[in-house]
Amino acid sequence: MTNNTMTNSTTGDSTTSDAGTWVAVGPAGAVGSIHREPDGFHVELFGRRGTGSVFPSLDSAKSAVHSAMGPLADRPEFRAH
């Protein structure tokens, strides 16, 4: 599985897509989501309280979701919707 499912460009930090929402899916199921906002990319982690955070790029938002999963977690697959 790749981390850039349904994306138009996967080179370096410029990963982009026409989608507005990405769902992060790990071995146990969905762990969070990323939503395109006018001011950046809003991250929501399932099962956690709070409003989430906004990141300047899709790649930084994906890294934040992965980091929140813990130090030994595999990187989740990000599915564009």
N, C-alpha and C positions, 0 to 999 in steps of 0.2 A: 504494500500500500504506500502511496505517496502522500506527502503533506500538502501538495498543491493540487488536489483533485479539482477539476473543472476550472482551472485558472487559465488566463490567456497568456501570461508571461511568467516564467519561473526563474529568471536570471537574477542572482544576487538578492539585494534588498528591494528590488523593484517588483516583487510579486504582486500582481494586480488581477482583478476580476471584475466583471460587470455585476456580480452579485452584491447584495447589500448585507447578507447574513452568512456566517460560517458557523457550523456546529463542530465542536471538538469531540471526537469519538476515540475513546481508549478501549483497552481490552474488556473493561467492565461496563461499557456503554458510554453515553454522552456525559461529558464532564463540564462543559461550558459552551459559551457562544460568543461570537464577535459580531458586532453590528456596525456598519458604516454610518458615521454621523458627520455633520458638516464640519465639526472641529477635530475629527480624527476617527479612531476605531475604539468603540466601547466594548470592554470585556466584562462578561458576567460569568461567574463560576457557580455551577449548580450546587445547591446544598450549603451555600455560604451567605451570610447576611451582609448587607451593605449594597451600595449602588454600583459597585464595580469601578473600574478606572478607564480613562481615555488615553490612547497611545497615538503617536503621530503617524505610524505606518502599520500596515497589516503584519509585516514580519515581526515588529516589536510586540504587537498584540499576541501573536501566536507564541512567541517566546515567553511572554508573561503567563499564558495559560499553561504551557509546559512546565515552567518553573513552579507554579502553584501546585502541581501534582506531586511534588516531592523529588528528592535527589536521585532516586533510582528508577523513576518512572520513564517508560519509553515515551517518545514524542507522540502525541495523538495524531490521528488523521483529521484534517480539516475539510469538511464537506460544504461546498458552497450551495446556498439555497436561494 
